[in-house]
Amino acid sequence: MDLRHYLRIFRAHWLGMLILVVSALAVAFGWTLLQPKIYAADTTAIVQATASGDDLGAKTLGNQLANSRVKTFVNLGTSRSVAERVIEELGLDTSPSGWSRR
């Protein structure tokens, strides 16, 4: 088959192809509108304590302090009070414990 055959087929069936494409677009658009909205957030952070000079003890202490603060931040982000506030502000229909697990 060469290009002339394809053009002849297209001219003979252009309306059916157009209807098929428009129908597929309408179905895809409708399916997109019916999907529930999903909100997700990810975060990364670098917590670094600085110490002046070459004092290894101060740097080690600063590193331990930074690590302990990171654990506190993680606990804060998964706490019930934060989950309740997020649910309230976004108007979600879920429990705080269910939201925290996500």
MITORKOL-695378 format. One record per atom (N, C-alpha, C): residue in three letters; atom name; x, y, z. Coordinates in Angstrom, 3 decimals, decimal comma, always signed. Each point is the difference from the previous one (the first is absolute). Layout:
# MITORKOL-695378
> ALA  CA  X  Y  Z
...
END
This chain:
# MITORKOL-695378
> MET  N  +0,840  -1,186  +0,000
> MET  CA  -0,840  +1,186  +0,000
> MET  C  +0,881  +1,243  +0,000
> ASP  N  -0,427  +0,975  -0,756
> ASP  CA  +0,742  +1,248  -0,008
> ASP  C  -0,880  +1,113  +0,561
> LEU  N  +0,490  +1,201  -0,055
> LEU  CA  -0,685  +1,137  +0,610
> LEU  C  -1,380  +0,243  -0,616
> ARG  N  -0,156  -0,242  -1,299
> ARG  CA  -1,302  +0,213  -0,647
> ARG  C  -1,077  -0,912  +0,570
> HIS  N  +0,352  -1,228  +0,325
> HIS  CA  -0,970  -0,925  +0,590
> HIS  C  -0,447  +0,491  +1,376
> TYR  N  +0,978  +0,462  +0,805
> TYR  CA  -0,352  +0,511  +1,320
> TYR  C  -0,887  +1,243  -0,087
> LEU  N  +0,302  +0,875  -0,944
> LEU  CA  -0,834  +1,201  -0,171
> LEU  C  -1,412  -0,371  -0,455
> ARG  N  -0,132  -0,981  -0,874
> ARG  CA  -1,314  -0,441  -0,448
> ARG  C  -0,804  -0,581  +1,172
> ILE  N  +0,660  -0,808  +0,836
> ILE  CA  -0,679  -0,568  +1,172
> ILE  C  -0,407  +1,112  +0,965
> PHE  N  +0,894  +0,966  +0,207
> PHE  CA  -0,323  +1,113  +0,890
> PHE  C  -1,188  +0,805  -0,514
> ARG  N  -0,020  +0,299  -1,319
> ARG  CA  -1,124  +0,761  -0,565
> ARG  C  -1,315  -0,754  +0,116
> ALA  N  +0,060  -1,310  -0,106
> ALA  CA  -1,227  -0,801  +0,060
> ALA  C  -0,533  -0,113  +1,431
> HIS  N  +0,889  +0,053  +1,000
> HIS  CA  -0,422  -0,242  +1,382
> HIS  C  +0,356  +1,133  +0,953
> TRP  N  +0,158  +1,226  -0,486
> TRP  CA  +0,441  +1,101  +0,838
> TRP  C  -1,004  +0,314  +1,096
> LEU  N  -1,285  -0,102  -0,289
> LEU  CA  -1,009  +0,328  +1,005
> LEU  C  +0,035  -1,003  +1,153
> GLY  N  +0,141  -1,264  -0,302
> GLY  CA  +0,086  -1,017  +1,055
> GLY  C  +1,235  +0,180  +0,865
> MET  N  +1,128  +0,333  -0,635
> MET  CA  +1,232  +0,242  +0,764
> MET  C  -0,141  +1,222  +0,901
> LEU  N  -0,616  +1,051  -0,522
> LEU  CA  -0,201  +1,213  +0,787
> LEU  C  -0,905  -0,273  +1,196
> ILE  N  -1,072  -0,734  -0,221
> ILE  CA  -0,912  -0,350  +1,096
> ILE  C  +0,716  -0,850  +1,039
> LEU  N  +0,820  -0,915  -0,434
> LEU  CA  +0,752  -0,855  +0,929
> LEU  C  +0,969  +0,819  +0,851
> VAL  N  +0,724  +0,934  -0,612
> VAL  CA  +0,954  +0,828  +0,740
> VAL  C  -0,724  +0,911  +0,987
> VAL  N  -1,071  +0,639  -0,435
> VAL  CA  -0,752  +0,898  +0,884
> VAL  C  -0,623  -0,796  +1,145
> SER  N  -0,511  -1,184  -0,278
> SER  CA  -0,578  -0,834  +1,060
> SER  C  +1,059  -0,412  +1,011
> ALA  N  +1,173  -0,375  -0,466
> ALA  CA  +1,082  -0,390  +0,917
> ALA  C  +0,429  +1,167  +0,862
> LEU  N  +0,077  +1,187  -0,574
> LEU  CA  +0,350  +1,187  +0,779
> LEU  C  -1,074  +0,314  +1,043
> ALA  N  -1,265  -0,124  -0,364
> ALA  CA  -1,086  +0,265  +0,941
> ALA  C  +0,012  -1,002  +1,152
> VAL  N  +0,220  -1,269  -0,301
> VAL  CA  +0,070  -1,021  +1,057
> VAL  C  +1,186  +0,265  +0,921
> ALA  N  +1,157  +0,329  -0,553
> ALA  CA  +1,182  +0,281  +0,821
> ALA  C  -0,225  +1,225  +0,871
> PHE  N  -0,613  +1,038  -0,534
> PHE  CA  -0,285  +1,207  +0,777
> PHE  C  -0,991  -0,292  +1,117
> GLY  N  -1,058  -0,743  -0,310
> GLY  CA  -0,987  -0,361  +1,024
> GLY  C  +0,597  -0,860  +1,093
> TRP  N  +0,834  -0,953  -0,367
> TRP  CA  +0,649  -0,861  +0,996
> TRP  C  +0,902  +0,831  +0,908
> THR  N  +0,711  +0,967  -0,570
> THR  CA  +0,868  +0,874  +0,794
> THR  C  -0,812  +0,818  +0,992
> LEU  N  -1,142  +0,493  -0,411
> LEU  CA  -0,829  +0,806  +0,908
> LEU  C  -0,572  -0,827  +1,146
> LEU  N  -0,259  -1,283  -0,230
> LEU  CA  -0,607  -0,847  +1,020
> LEU  C  +0,997  -0,543  +1,022
> GLN  N  +1,286  +0,110  -0,262
> GLN  CA  +1,002  -0,521  +0,926
> GLN  C  +0,087  +0,872  +1,243
> PRO  N  +0,149  -0,612  +1,167
> PRO  CA  +0,118  +0,806  +1,223
> PRO  C  +1,331  +0,746  +0,012
> LYS  N  -0,034  +1,167  +0,602
> LYS  CA  +1,217  +0,790  +0,101
> LYS  C  +0,901  -0,612  +1,066
> ILE  N  +1,244  -0,162  -0,324
> ILE  CA  +0,969  -0,580  +0,925
> ILE  C  +1,107  +1,029  +0,203
> TYR  N  +0,202  +0,348  +1,244
> TYR  CA  +1,041  +0,949  +0,336
> TYR  C  +1,142  -0,751  +0,665
> ALA  N  +1,186  +0,293  -0,410
> ALA  CA  +1,174  -0,656  +0,578
> ALA  C  +1,098  +1,035  +0,175
> ALA  N  +0,778  -0,201  +1,006
> ALA  CA  +1,131  +0,893  +0,241
> ALA  C  +1,172  -0,816  +0,504
> ASP  N  +1,148  +0,328  -0,474
> ASP  CA  +1,242  -0,609  +0,456
> ASP  C  +0,938  +1,130  +0,388
> THR  N  +0,830  -0,277  +0,945
> THR  CA  +0,963  +1,010  +0,389
> THR  C  +1,312  -0,648  +0,390
> THR  N  +1,027  +0,720  -0,214
> THR  CA  +1,318  -0,414  +0,470
> THR  C  +0,648  +1,199  +0,659
> ALA  N  +0,843  -0,271  +0,930
> ALA  CA  +0,672  +1,091  +0,702
> ALA  C  +1,386  -0,448  +0,419
> ILE  N  +0,864  +0,956  +0,079
> ILE  CA  +1,340  -0,245  +0,523
> ILE  C  +0,114  +0,818  +1,277
> VAL  N  +0,195  -0,684  +1,080
> VAL  CA  +0,176  +0,671  +1,283
> VAL  C  +1,474  -0,106  +0,345
> GLN  N  +0,621  +1,147  +0,130
> GLN  CA  +1,429  +0,013  +0,226
> GLN  C  +0,320  +0,985  +1,110
> ALA  N  +0,758  -0,459  +0,956
> ALA  CA  +0,465  +0,880  +1,064
> ALA  C  +1,417  +0,418  -0,341
> THR  N  +0,273  +1,257  +0,157
> THR  CA  +1,337  +0,485  -0,326
> THR  C  +0,774  +0,268  +1,272
> ALA  N  +1,262  -0,293  -0,067
> ALA  CA  +0,904  +0,291  +1,112
> ALA  C  +1,219  +0,687  -0,571
> SER  N  +0,449  +1,020  +0,685
> SER  CA  +1,156  +0,741  -0,503
> SER  C  +1,285  -0,726  +0,375
> GLY  N  +0,959  +0,114  -0,865
> GLY  CA  +1,302  -0,590  +0,283
> GLY  C  +0,055  -1,466  -0,355
> ASP  N  +1,011  -0,665  +0,517
> ASP  CA  +0,217  -1,416  -0,282
> ASP  C  -0,303  -0,873  +1,204
> ASP  N  -0,825  +0,476  +0,902
> ASP  CA  -0,313  -0,746  +1,219
> ASP  C  -0,922  -1,174  -0,342
> LEU  N  +0,533  -1,202  +0,017
> LEU  CA  -0,757  -1,198  -0,351
> LEU  C  -1,132  -0,256  +0,974
> GLY  N  +0,207  +0,277  +1,277
> GLY  CA  -1,042  -0,206  +1,007
> GLY  C  -1,210  +0,882  -0,253
> ALA  N  +0,224  +1,265  -0,349
> ALA  CA  -1,107  +0,924  -0,285
> ALA  C  -0,756  -0,437  -1,245
> LYS  N  +0,735  -0,475  -1,012
> LYS  CA  -0,662  -0,456  -1,219
> LYS  C  -0,828  -1,257  +0,257
> THR  N  +0,519  -0,908  +0,811
> THR  CA  -0,736  -1,211  +0,332
> THR  C  -1,257  +0,336  +0,781
> LEU  N  +0,130  +0,894  +0,974
> LEU  CA  -1,166  +0,432  +0,784
> LEU  C  -1,039  +0,670  -0,894
> GLY  N  +0,463  +0,834  -0,922
> GLY  CA  -0,916  +0,652  -0,940
> GLY  C  -0,708  -0,998  -0,883
> ASN  N  +0,692  -1,021  -0,435
> ASN  CA  -0,606  -1,051  -0,829
> ASN  C  -1,055  -0,772  +0,786
> GLN  N  +0,288  -0,326  +1,255
> GLN  CA  -0,979  -0,701  +0,840
> GLN  C  -1,235  +0,863  +0,240
> LEU  N  +0,203  +1,293  +0,201
> LEU  CA  -1,124  +0,916  +0,177
> LEU  C  -0,863  +0,059  -1,262
> ALA  N  +0,650  +0,073  -1,146
> ALA  CA  -0,739  +0,042  -1,264
> ALA  C  -0,806  -1,280  -0,196
> ASN  N  +0,594  -1,157  +0,293
> ASN  CA  -0,721  -1,273  -0,139
> ASN  C  -1,191  -0,079  +0,939
> SER  N  +0,142  +0,491  +1,223
> SER  CA  -1,129  -0,044  +0,934
> SER  C  -1,121  +0,932  -0,454
> ARG  N  +0,353  +1,130  -0,606
> ARG  CA  -1,026  +0,927  -0,494
> ARG  C  -0,753  -0,592  -1,189
> VAL  N  +0,684  -0,719  -0,854
> VAL  CA  -0,660  -0,629  -1,150
> VAL  C  -1,062  -0,970  +0,482
> LYS  N  +0,299  -0,794  +1,001
> LYS  CA  -0,982  -0,947  +0,541
> LYS  C  -1,199  +0,751  +0,555
> THR  N  +0,232  +1,126  +0,642
> THR  CA  -1,097  +0,811  +0,529
> THR  C  -0,867  +0,535  -1,135
> PHE  N  +0,617  +0,434  -1,098
> PHE  CA  -0,759  +0,525  -1,136
> PHE  C  -0,869  -1,081  -0,624
> VAL  N  +0,518  -1,212  -0,092
> VAL  CA  -0,782  -1,106  -0,557
> VAL  C  -1,188  -0,297  +0,905
> ASN  N  +0,218  -0,027  +1,300
> ASN  CA  -1,111  -0,237  +0,937
> ASN  C  -1,035  +1,112  -0,096
> LEU  N  +0,441  +1,219  -0,165
> LEU  CA  -0,926  +1,126  -0,119
> LEU  C  -0,855  -0,135  -1,256
> GLY  N  +0,608  -0,387  -1,111
> GLY  CA  -0,731  -0,123  -1,258
> GLY  C  -1,040  -1,100  +0,004
> THR  N  +0,187  -1,025  +0,819
> THR  CA  -0,965  -1,097  +0,047
> THR  C  -0,892  +0,062  +1,239
> SER  N  +0,017  +1,125  +0,697
> SER  CA  -0,799  +0,102  +1,227
> SER  C  -1,485  +0,173  -0,321
> ARG  N  -0,830  -0,312  +0,968
> ARG  CA  -1,456  +0,074  -0,158
> ARG  C  -0,467  +1,443  -0,191
> SER  N  +0,598  +0,932  +0,720
> SER  CA  -0,436  +1,396  -0,109
> SER  C  +0,271  +0,557  -1,395
> VAL  N  +1,124  -0,368  -0,593
> VAL  CA  +0,293  +0,445  -1,364
> VAL  C  -0,990  -0,633  -0,973
> ALA  N  -0,295  -1,276  +0,185
> ALA  CA  -0,961  -0,683  -0,869
> ALA  C  -1,383  +0,637  +0,107
> GLU  N  -0,426  +0,338  +1,214
> GLU  CA  -1,313  +0,645  +0,176
> GLU  C  -0,055  +1,340  -0,712
> ARG  N  +1,081  +0,762  +0,092
> ARG  CA  +0,010  +1,317  -0,639
> ARG  C  -0,023  -0,133  -1,528
> VAL  N  +0,741  -0,943  -0,543
> VAL  CA  +0,002  -0,216  -1,450
> VAL  C  -1,381  -0,420  -0,475
> ILE  N  -0,635  -0,916  +0,729
> ILE  CA  -1,342  -0,462  -0,365
> ILE  C  -0,985  +1,161  +0,041
> GLU  N  +0,120  +0,842  +1,014
> GLU  CA  -0,906  +1,146  +0,139
> GLU  C  +0,208  +1,006  -1,131
> GLU  N  +1,253  +0,331  -0,304
> GLU  CA  +0,274  +1,009  -1,021
> GLU  C  -0,339  -0,465  -1,411
> LEU  N  +0,185  -1,295  -0,268
> LEU  CA  -0,282  -0,516  -1,340
> LEU  C  -1,416  -0,541  -0,140
> GLY  N  -0,739  -0,097  +1,125
> GLY  CA  -1,358  -0,516  -0,063
> GLY  C  -0,050  -1,462  -0,403
> LEU  N  +0,937  -0,797  +0,490
> LEU  CA  +0,064  -1,409  -0,361
> LEU  C  -0,981  -0,819  +0,825
> ASP  N  -0,401  -1,126  -0,556
> ASP  CA  -0,928  -0,900  +0,684
> ASP  C  +0,776  -1,245  +0,437
> THR  N  +0,843  +0,174  +1,006
> THR  CA  +0,807  -1,095  +0,504
> THR  C  +0,317  +0,245  +1,474
> SER  N  +0,463  -1,027  +0,666
> SER  CA  +0,347  +0,150  +1,412
> SER  C  +1,466  +0,407  +0,110
> PRO  N  +0,374  +0,652  +1,105
> PRO  CA  +1,402  +0,387  +0,170
> PRO  C  +0,957  -1,185  +0,001
> SER  N  -0,407  -1,111  +0,602
> SER  CA  +0,902  -1,152  +0,013
> SER  C  +0,159  -0,589  -1,401
> GLY  N  -1,066  -0,012  -0,779
> GLY  CA  +0,080  -0,493  -1,371
> GLY  C  +0,853  +0,901  -0,872
> TRP  N  -0,102  +1,306  +0,228
> TRP  CA  +0,781  +0,939  -0,791
> TRP  C  +1,474  -0,077  +0,390
> SER  N  +0,310  -0,167  +1,265
> SER  CA  +1,387  -0,052  +0,456
> SER  C  +0,731  -1,204  -0,561
> ARG  N  -0,710  -1,103  -0,184
> ARG  CA  +0,635  -1,205  -0,540
> ARG  C  +0,431  +0,199  -1,448
> ARG  N  -0,691  +0,884  -0,701
> ARG  CA  +0,351  +0,246  -1,386
> ARG  C  +1,227  +0,851  -0,090
END
